Amino acid sequence: MCGIVGYVGEKNAQDFLVSGLKRLEYRGYDSAGIVTLGADGEATLVRAKGKISNLEEKLAGAKRNDTIGIGHTRWATHGEPSERNAHPHQAGPIYLVHNGIIENYKELKKALKDFDFKSETDSEVLAALIESFYGEGKYPLANAVVQALKLVKGTYGIAVVSVLKPDEIVVARSGSPLVIGIGHDETLIASDASALLGHTKQAIYLNDGEVATVTEKSVEIKTLNAEPVSAKVEEIETNLAAIQKGGYEHFLLKEIMEQPDSLTETLRGRMNLEDGVVHLGGPGLSEAELRKIKHLVIVGCGTAYHAGLLAGYYIEKFTPEITVEAVIASEYRYRQAYIPEDSVALIVSQSGETADTLACLREIKKQGVKTIGIVNAIGSTIAREVDGGTYVHVGPEISVASTKAFTSQVIAMVMFGLTIAQAKGVKSGILKPYVSEIARMPEEIRKVLDEVRGEVEKIAGKYTKYEHGIYLGRDVAYPTAMEGALKLKEISYVDANAYAFGELKHGPLALIDDRFFEMALLPDGELYDKAVSNVQEVLARGGHIIAATNVDKFDLPVETVVKITTDIELFAPILMNLVSQLFAYYMTIAKGYDVDQPRNLAKSVTVE
Ligand code: AGP
């Protein structure tokens, strides 16, 4: 997630801007930049790709005593990480930094045909749009900002300065947080309060649809409709770690709980609910190319592999005459697997740097197969080497255990499958239930998280005595069970494995005794009765079963039931996976292990 800082006051602006950006590094970024304005109106713009230390090196040669400026750390969404795509962006006398996504930037850019764009970013378009209303300073900067924002669709948190008025910063937000720090003879801006700690404890949290003009000693807030807003000054949370984790104790819990918002970002601008159609521009495949696809290979490791397996189950259900094969990258790269004509390979990776997945990508490309990335980290190696792709836009996933990326990877791949089905002429009656459920998933996830979180925390404490767990599911609940088992084993070190319910009698049933607990994922639907008889097999052998289910009248005599109240049917397993995520989290807490940095593991496995 990008970071914004701003300063206007009596001290050296560069000092605060750099130290403030360092406080925001935890949010993940790939480039950084600042601009400061001299009283004479001279602007000093310094930007650098990579770490803030690269920016500091460049600043050493551009030391200024300016007392106003803005800065930014960029998590690329449009345009790869580079200096020219880094913020601040300049448009004539103004400079802008931006967090968020301007969905309609392409049409806005078309209307700014006289502007000499230097970058590929949506943010530069916003800077140019503001300048087009600024009239070389004839109008107040805040007015030009308001005029421009009224044309914008998407999300933004912005800070804007002008060399023609080097004593004020204009800030605005819609969907991307901004906080104004009230200091002594200085006013500070940041995208989260962690950058303000040590400078002030007084802050004004801007609300969506508000625009503020700040100077050394004043803050004036209005709505986009020019209604004055009385500023509410609040006490800042002083615990830095707590702020960086969004108030949660660990990044893992923060990332589990932010899945409604992260999935919303994945879906943003990619669905048209009126006609029940999805639009995935990234893969860059024509209708004819989509229609021709007969075979999908989905490549990933760990959670990314599970996401591919689960998405494959769904794609087979609504796309006719297509075969889907999800494979573990570290195995596939050494198989001599023949990939038939009319195949496409989906390369799934949160980090975009996983060595085995990258190696697979390169092997598959040698066979001339079209590769599509399902990646989170923009500009990562995999993202740059695939032929096309869809970014999942979940923001940085800090905790080693992947959670929000999994949910968005599955949905993004299902949406890719829907674009294939649409191109193949599959009846909208078949596809619409998937599209409408996907659109409802963010809110359903929010509801389920609120419904089960406290309950799962209580249950987890009762199951810490087990060193072995078996996760069970049928059909789409089986890859989901695999993902749940991985979550538990990788952070609580409990030996957890997943089996298809139907496989129990082919061996795993022999395991059932008091050393084991069982997590049974039991979605309602045509296979529920089959799963019930499997549950009874386990019960007959004294199994200690936790059932996660959305079945209304669930009455099996299991030890524990986690009821999910939802009318989501097709994607119910994704909601059940929330139980597994929270169960793994609270089991680990109960055991006292490191939730975010489990032993022996790295967030991105960049070696074989
Ligand atoms: C999942 O919780 C693990 N951290 C791990 O299995 C991970 O999914 C795997 O290493 C793949 O990482 P990637 O998505 O960044 O390629």
Boltz pocket constraint, residues with backbone or C-beta under 6 A from the ligand:
constraints:
  - pocket:
      binder: B
      contacts: [[A, 301], [A, 302], [A, 303], [A, 304], [A, 348], [A, 349], [A, 350], [A, 351], [A, 352], [A, 353], [A, 354], [A, 357], [A, 399], [A, 400], [A, 401], [A, 402], [A, 403], [A, 487], [A, 490], [A, 602], [A, 603], [A, 604], [A, 605]]
      max_distance: 6.0
